[in-house]
C-alpha cells in the first residue's frame, strides 16, 4: 500500500503540474534557437554546451530532436543553432528557458587560464501547425537557395538544397539547411518564420500590457535569466525565481526540471 500510495502521489503531482501548462501552444512541439553573444570563442563554446544541455533534457523525456539550422563557430563551438524538439508539452516546459544565459568559468581558450564570462541567447518558439495563426502573403517574402554549410567532407551539400527566406515587412531572415530536399527545407523555414512572427505578436501584446501595469522591463544582454558559475565555486541560479542548485554539472547534463517547474509555478 505504501508503494502504491507513493506512485499515486507522483501521478497526482504530475497531473497537477500539467494543469499549469494550459497555454494555447503548451501541449505541442517546440523550436529552440541558441545564439552566441558577447564573449567570442568562449561564447560560441557556451552555445554548444547549452545545445547539449537541451538535447540531453529532451532525450530524458524520449522526445524527438531534429537540427534545422546550424552555423559552426570560427575556432570552436557554435555561432547559432536551431533545433526542433517534438514531444508532448515540449513547448510548455521549454518556454521557461527563453532569455539570456550567463556562464562564468576558467576559459579553456585563454592561455593565461583566466576567468571569463560568456553569454548566449535562447529563443523558444511554438511549432505552429495551424496556418491560420499567422498569415504570410507570397509577395511579402524573398526566397533564396544555397549550398548547405558544414564541417567539411560528407557534411557539405554539393547541391543547393538550403533555403533562406526573408520576410520583407519585418526584416526577419530564416534559414534551413538540414540534409533534405529544397522543398522540405522551404516548408520547415516557412514554419519557423510563422513561429517567429507569432512570437513578435505575442511579445508586443505582452509589452503593451506590462506598460499599462507599470512593470515593463526591456529585454537586453544585461538582464540574464540564469547564471551558471563553474569557478570559483559551482552554482546555477535562476534570477527570476531564485531557484538554485550547487551541482552545475548535473544541470548541464540536462537535469532542468526543477528550474522549469519553479518558473512555471511562479508565473501560473
MIVOMI-331770 format. One record per residue (C-alpha): residue number from 1; residue in one letter; chain; x, y, z. Coordinates in steps of 0.25 Angstrom, whole numbers, padded with zeros to 4 digits. Each point is the difference from the previous one (the first is absolute). Layout:
<mivexs>
+-----+---------+--------+-------+-------+-------+
! num ! residuo ! cadena !    c1 !    c2 !    c3 !
+-----+---------+--------+-------+-------+-------+
! NUM !       a !      A !     X !     Y !     Z !
...
+-----+---------+--------+-------+-------+-------+
</mivexs>
This chain:
<mivexs>
+-----+---------+--------+-------+-------+-------+
! num ! residuo ! cadena !    c1 !    c2 !    c3 !
+-----+---------+--------+-------+-------+-------+
!   1 !       x !      A !  0000 !  0000 !  0000 !
!   2 !       x !      A !  0011 !  0009 !  0003 !
!   3 !       x !      A !  0006 ! -0002 ! -0014 !
!   4 !       x !      A ! -0013 !  0002 ! -0006 !
!   5 !       x !      A ! -0002 !  0013 !  0008 !
!   6 !       x !      A !  0014 !  0005 ! -0005 !
!   7 !       x !      A ! -0004 ! -0003 ! -0014 !
!   8 !       x !      A ! -0013 !  0007 !  0001 !
!   9 !       x !      A !  0006 !  0012 !  0006 !
!  10 !       x !      A !  0010 !  0002 ! -0011 !
!  11 !       x !      A ! -0011 ! -0002 ! -0010 !
!  12 !       x !      A ! -0009 !  0011 !  0007 !
!  13 !       x !      A !  0012 !  0009 !  0000 !
!  14 !       x !      A !  0003 ! -0002 ! -0015 !
!  15 !       x !      A ! -0015 !  0002 ! -0004 !
!  16 !       x !      A ! -0001 !  0012 !  0009 !
!  17 !       x !      A !  0012 !  0006 ! -0006 !
!  18 !       x !      A ! -0005 ! -0002 ! -0014 !
!  19 !       x !      A ! -0012 !  0008 !  0004 !
!  20 !       x !      A !  0009 !  0012 !  0000 !
!  21 !       x !      A !  0004 ! -0003 ! -0015 !
!  22 !       x !      A ! -0013 !  0006 ! -0005 !
!  23 !       x !      A !  0005 !  0010 ! -0010 !
!  24 !       x !      A ! -0004 ! -0001 ! -0015 !
!  25 !       x !      A !  0013 ! -0007 ! -0004 !
!  26 !       x !      A !  0004 ! -0006 !  0013 !
!  27 !       x !      A ! -0003 ! -0015 ! -0004 !
!  28 !       x !      A !  0007 !  0001 ! -0013 !
!  29 !       x !      A !  0014 ! -0001 ! -0006 !
!  30 !       x !      A !  0010 !  0011 !  0001 !
!  31 !       x !      A !  0011 !  0007 ! -0008 !
!  32 !       x !      A !  0012 !  0004 !  0008 !
!  33 !       x !      A !  0011 !  0009 ! -0006 !
!  34 !       x !      A !  0013 !  0003 !  0007 !
!  35 !       x !      A !  0009 !  0012 ! -0004 !
!  36 !       x !      A !  0014 !  0003 !  0005 !
!  37 !       x !      A !  0001 !  0014 !  0007 !
!  38 !       x !      A !  0011 !  0008 !  0006 !
!  39 !       x !      A !  0013 ! -0008 !  0003 !
!  40 !       x !      A !  0006 ! -0004 ! -0013 !
!  41 !       x !      A !  0004 ! -0015 ! -0001 !
!  42 !       x !      A ! -0004 ! -0002 !  0014 !
!  43 !       x !      A ! -0014 !  0004 ! -0003 !
!  44 !       x !      A !  0000 ! -0009 ! -0012 !
!  45 !       x !      A !  0004 ! -0011 !  0009 !
!  46 !       x !      A ! -0010 !  0003 !  0010 !
!  47 !       x !      A ! -0011 !  0000 ! -0011 !
!  48 !       x !      A !  0005 ! -0015 ! -0003 !
!  49 !       x !      A ! -0001 ! -0003 !  0015 !
!  50 !       x !      A ! -0014 !  0005 !  0000 !
!  51 !       x !      A ! -0004 ! -0008 ! -0012 !
!  52 !       x !      A !  0005 ! -0012 !  0006 !
!  53 !       x !      A ! -0008 !  0003 !  0013 !
!  54 !       x !      A ! -0013 !  0001 ! -0007 !
!  55 !       x !      A !  0002 ! -0012 ! -0009 !
!  56 !       x !      A !  0003 ! -0008 !  0013 !
!  57 !       x !      A ! -0012 !  0005 !  0006 !
!  58 !       x !      A ! -0009 ! -0004 ! -0012 !
!  59 !       x !      A !  0007 ! -0013 !  0000 !
!  60 !       x !      A ! -0004 ! -0003 !  0014 !
!  61 !       x !      A ! -0015 !  0003 ! -0004 !
!  62 !       x !      A !  0002 ! -0009 ! -0012 !
!  63 !       x !      A ! -0003 !  0012 ! -0009 !
!  64 !       x !      A !  0004 !  0000 ! -0015 !
!  65 !       x !      A !  0011 !  0010 ! -0003 !
!  66 !       x !      A !  0003 !  0006 ! -0014 !
!  67 !       x !      A !  0010 !  0010 ! -0004 !
!  68 !       x !      A ! -0006 !  0010 ! -0009 !
!  69 !       x !      A !  0012 !  0010 ! -0002 !
!  70 !       x !      A !  0014 !  0001 !  0005 !
!  71 !       x !      A !  0011 !  0010 ! -0001 !
!  72 !       x !      A !  0013 ! -0005 !  0006 !
!  73 !       x !      A !  0010 !  0009 !  0008 !
!  74 !       x !      A !  0012 !  0005 ! -0007 !
!  75 !       x !      A !  0010 ! -0007 !  0010 !
!  76 !       x !      A ! -0009 ! -0009 !  0008 !
!  77 !       x !      A ! -0014 ! -0001 !  0005 !
!  78 !       x !      A ! -0013 !  0005 ! -0008 !
!  79 !       x !      A ! -0004 !  0014 ! -0004 !
!  80 !       x !      A ! -0014 ! -0003 ! -0001 !
!  81 !       x !      A ! -0009 ! -0013 ! -0001 !
!  82 !       x !      A ! -0015 ! -0002 ! -0002 !
!  83 !       x !      A ! -0006 ! -0013 !  0005 !
!  84 !       x !      A ! -0014 ! -0006 !  0000 !
!  85 !       x !      A ! -0004 ! -0008 !  0012 !
!  86 !       x !      A ! -0012 ! -0008 ! -0002 !
!  87 !       x !      A ! -0008 ! -0006 !  0012 !
!  88 !       x !      A ! -0012 !  0002 !  0009 !
!  89 !       x !      A !  0001 !  0013 !  0008 !
!  90 !       x !      A !  0014 !  0003 ! -0007 !
!  91 !       x !      A ! -0004 !  0015 ! -0002 !
!  92 !       x !      A ! -0007 !  0001 !  0014 !
!  93 !       x !      A !  0013 ! -0004 !  0007 !
!  94 !       x !      A !  0010 !  0007 ! -0009 !
!  95 !       x !      A ! -0006 !  0013 !  0000 !
!  96 !       x !      A !  0006 !  0002 !  0014 !
!  97 !       x !      A !  0014 !  0000 ! -0007 !
!  98 !       x !      A ! -0002 !  0012 ! -0009 !
!  99 !       x !      A !  0010 !  0011 !  0003 !
! 100 !       x !      A !  0015 !  0003 !  0003 !
! 101 !       x !      A !  0008 ! -0011 !  0006 !
! 102 !       x !      A !  0013 !  0004 !  0007 !
! 103 !       x !      A !  0013 ! -0009 !  0002 !
! 104 !       x !      A !  0011 !  0003 !  0010 !
! 105 !       x !      A !  0012 ! -0009 ! -0001 !
! 106 !       x !      A !  0015 ! -0001 ! -0002 !
! 107 !       x !      A !  0002 !  0001 ! -0015 !
! 108 !       x !      A !  0006 ! -0012 ! -0007 !
! 109 !       x !      A !  0003 !  0010 ! -0012 !
! 110 !       x !      A !  0008 !  0010 !  0008 !
! 111 !       x !      A !  0015 ! -0004 !  0001 !
! 112 !       x !      A !  0000 !  0007 !  0014 !
! 113 !       x !      A ! -0012 ! -0008 !  0004 !
! 114 !       x !      A ! -0007 !  0012 !  0005 !
! 115 !       x !      A ! -0015 !  0000 !  0005 !
! 116 !       x !      A ! -0009 !  0004 ! -0011 !
! 117 !       x !      A ! -0015 !  0004 ! -0001 !
! 118 !       x !      A ! -0008 ! -0005 ! -0012 !
! 119 !       x !      A ! -0014 !  0003 ! -0005 !
! 120 !       x !      A ! -0009 ! -0007 ! -0009 !
! 121 !       x !      A ! -0015 !  0003 ! -0004 !
! 122 !       x !      A ! -0010 ! -0011 !  0000 !
! 123 !       x !      A ! -0013 !  0002 ! -0009 !
! 124 !       x !      A ! -0012 ! -0010 !  0002 !
! 125 !       x !      A ! -0011 !  0000 ! -0010 !
! 126 !       x !      A ! -0012 ! -0008 ! -0001 !
! 127 !       x !      A ! -0001 ! -0010 ! -0012 !
! 128 !       x !      A ! -0012 !  0005 ! -0008 !
! 129 !       x !      A ! -0008 ! -0010 ! -0008 !
! 130 !       x !      A ! -0012 !  0009 ! -0002 !
! 131 !       x !      A !  0002 !  0010 ! -0011 !
! 132 !       x !      A ! -0011 !  0009 !  0005 !
! 133 !       x !      A !  0009 !  0004 !  0012 !
! 134 !       x !      A !  0009 !  0009 ! -0009 !
! 135 !       x !      A ! -0003 !  0003 ! -0015 !
! 136 !       x !      A !  0012 !  0003 ! -0009 !
! 137 !       x !      A ! -0003 !  0006 ! -0013 !
! 138 !       x !      A !  0008 ! -0005 ! -0012 !
! 139 !       x !      A !  0004 !  0014 ! -0004 !
! 140 !       x !      A !  0006 !  0002 !  0014 !
! 141 !       x !      A !  0011 ! -0010 ! -0001 !
! 142 !       x !      A !  0013 ! -0002 ! -0008 !
! 143 !       x !      A !  0005 ! -0014 ! -0002 !
! 144 !       x !      A !  0015 ! -0003 ! -0003 !
! 145 !       x !      A !  0006 ! -0014 ! -0001 !
! 146 !       x !      A !  0015 ! -0003 !  0003 !
! 147 !       x !      A !  0009 ! -0012 !  0003 !
! 148 !       x !      A !  0000 ! -0004 !  0015 !
! 149 !       x !      A !  0012 !  0003 !  0008 !
! 150 !       x !      A !  0007 ! -0011 !  0009 !
! 151 !       x !      A !  0012 ! -0004 !  0006 !
! 152 !       x !      A !  0006 ! -0006 ! -0013 !
! 153 !       x !      A !  0000 ! -0013 ! -0007 !
! 154 !       x !      A ! -0013 ! -0007 !  0000 !
! 155 !       x !      A ! -0007 !  0010 !  0008 !
! 156 !       x !      A !  0000 !  0010 ! -0011 !
! 157 !       x !      A ! -0011 !  0000 ! -0010 !
! 158 !       x !      A !  0004 !  0001 ! -0015 !
! 159 !       x !      A ! -0014 !  0004 ! -0004 !
! 160 !       x !      A ! -0007 !  0013 !  0003 !
! 161 !       x !      A ! -0010 ! -0006 !  0010 !
! 162 !       x !      A !  0001 !  0010 !  0011 !
! 163 !       x !      A ! -0011 !  0011 !  0001 !
! 164 !       x !      A !  0000 !  0014 !  0004 !
! 165 !       x !      A ! -0013 !  0008 !  0002 !
! 166 !       x !      A !  0000 !  0015 !  0002 !
! 167 !       x !      A ! -0013 !  0006 !  0005 !
! 168 !       x !      A !  0000 !  0014 ! -0006 !
! 169 !       x !      A ! -0010 !  0007 !  0010 !
! 170 !       x !      A !  0007 ! -0004 !  0013 !
! 171 !       x !      A !  0014 ! -0002 ! -0006 !
! 172 !       x !      A !  0001 ! -0014 !  0006 !
! 173 !       x !      A !  0009 ! -0010 ! -0006 !
! 174 !       x !      A ! -0001 ! -0015 !  0002 !
! 175 !       x !      A !  0009 ! -0011 ! -0006 !
! 176 !       x !      A ! -0002 ! -0015 !  0000 !
! 177 !       x !      A !  0012 ! -0009 ! -0005 !
! 178 !       x !      A ! -0004 ! -0014 !  0005 !
! 179 !       x !      A !  0005 ! -0011 ! -0009 !
! 180 !       x !      A ! -0014 ! -0001 ! -0007 !
! 181 !       x !      A ! -0006 !  0004 ! -0013 !
! 182 !       x !      A ! -0001 !  0015 ! -0004 !
! 183 !       x !      A ! -0015 ! -0001 !  0001 !
! 184 !       x !      A !  0000 ! -0006 !  0014 !
! 185 !       x !      A !  0010 !  0010 !  0005 !
! 186 !       x !      A ! -0009 !  0011 ! -0006 !
! 187 !       x !      A ! -0012 ! -0006 !  0008 !
! 188 !       x !      A !  0008 !  0000 !  0013 !
! 189 !       x !      A !  0005 !  0014 ! -0002 !
! 190 !       x !      A ! -0014 !  0005 ! -0002 !
! 191 !       x !      A ! -0004 ! -0007 !  0013 !
! 192 !       x !      A !  0011 !  0007 !  0008 !
! 193 !       x !      A ! -0004 !  0013 ! -0007 !
! 194 !       x !      A ! -0014 ! -0001 !  0005 !
! 195 !       x !      A !  0005 ! -0004 !  0014 !
! 196 !       x !      A !  0009 !  0013 !  0000 !
! 197 !       x !      A ! -0011 !  0009 ! -0005 !
! 198 !       x !      A ! -0010 ! -0006 !  0011 !
! 199 !       x !      A !  0010 !  0003 !  0011 !
! 200 !       x !      A !  0002 !  0014 ! -0005 !
! 201 !       x !      A ! -0015 !  0002 !  0001 !
! 202 !       x !      A ! -0001 ! -0006 !  0014 !
! 203 !       x !      A !  0012 !  0008 !  0005 !
! 204 !       x !      A ! -0006 !  0013 ! -0005 !
! 205 !       x !      A ! -0013 ! -0003 !  0007 !
! 206 !       x !      A !  0007 ! -0004 !  0013 !
! 207 !       x !      A !  0008 !  0013 !  0000 !
! 208 !       x !      A ! -0012 !  0008 ! -0002 !
! 209 !       x !      A ! -0007 ! -0007 !  0012 !
! 210 !       x !      A !  0013 !  0002 !  0008 !
! 211 !       x !      A !  0001 !  0015 ! -0003 !
! 212 !       x !      A ! -0014 !  0001 !  0004 !
! 213 !       x !      A !  0003 ! -0007 !  0013 !
! 214 !       x !      A !  0012 !  0008 !  0002 !
! 215 !       x !      A !  0010 ! -0012 !  0001 !
! 216 !       x !      A !  0006 !  0000 ! -0014 !
! 217 !       x !      A !  0015 ! -0004 ! -0001 !
! 218 !       x !      A !  0007 !  0000 ! -0013 !
! 219 !       x !      A !  0007 ! -0013 ! -0003 !
! 220 !       x !      A !  0015 !  0002 ! -0003 !
! 221 !       x !      A !  0013 ! -0007 !  0003 !
! 222 !       x !      A !  0001 !  0006 !  0014 !
! 223 !       x !      A ! -0013 ! -0007 !  0004 !
! 224 !       x !      A !  0005 ! -0014 !  0000 !
! 225 !       x !      A ! -0011 ! -0010 !  0005 !
! 226 !       x !      A !  0010 ! -0011 !  0006 !
! 227 !       x !      A !  0015 !  0000 !  0004 !
! 228 !       x !      A !  0009 ! -0013 ! -0001 !
! 229 !       x !      A !  0012 !  0002 !  0009 !
! 230 !       x !      A !  0011 ! -0010 ! -0002 !
! 231 !       x !      A !  0011 !  0007 !  0007 !
! 232 !       x !      A !  0004 !  0004 !  0012 !
! 233 !       x !      A ! -0012 ! -0009 !  0004 !
! 234 !       x !      A ! -0011 ! -0007 ! -0007 !
! 235 !       x !      A ! -0014 !  0006 !  0000 !
! 236 !       x !      A ! -0012 !  0001 ! -0010 !
! 237 !       x !      A ! -0010 !  0011 !  0004 !
! 238 !       x !      A ! -0012 !  0005 ! -0006 !
! 239 !       x !      A ! -0002 !  0015 !  0002 !
! 240 !       x !      A ! -0015 !  0000 ! -0002 !
! 241 !       x !      A ! -0003 ! -0011 !  0010 !
! 242 !       x !      A !  0013 !  0000 !  0009 !
! 243 !       x !      A !  0000 ! -0015 ! -0002 !
! 244 !       x !      A !  0014 ! -0006 !  0000 !
! 245 !       x !      A !  0008 ! -0012 !  0000 !
! 246 !       x !      A !  0014 ! -0002 !  0005 !
! 247 !       x !      A !  0004 ! -0011 ! -0010 !
! 248 !       x !      A !  0001 !  0007 ! -0013 !
! 249 !       x !      A !  0004 ! -0012 ! -0008 !
! 250 !       x !      A ! -0013 ! -0008 !  0003 !
! 251 !       x !      A ! -0007 !  0012 ! -0006 !
! 252 !       x !      A !  0009 !  0001 ! -0012 !
! 253 !       x !      A ! -0003 ! -0015 ! -0002 !
! 254 !       x !      A ! -0015 !  0003 ! -0002 !
! 255 !       x !      A ! -0006 !  0000 !  0014 !
! 256 !       x !      A ! -0008 !  0012 ! -0002 !
! 257 !       x !      A ! -0014 ! -0004 !  0005 !
! 258 !       x !      A !  0002 !  0007 !  0014 !
! 259 !       x !      A !  0003 !  0014 ! -0007 !
! 260 !       x !      A ! -0012 ! -0002 ! -0010 !
! 261 !       x !      A ! -0010 ! -0004 !  0010 !
! 262 !       x !      A !  0005 !  0012 !  0010 !
! 263 !       x !      A ! -0002 !  0010 ! -0012 !
! 264 !       x !      A ! -0014 ! -0006 ! -0004 !
! 265 !       x !      A ! -0005 !  0000 !  0015 !
! 266 !       x !      A !  0004 !  0014 !  0001 !
! 267 !       x !      A ! -0006 !  0005 ! -0012 !
! 268 !       x !      A ! -0013 ! -0008 !  0000 !
+-----+---------+--------+-------+-------+-------+
</mivexs>
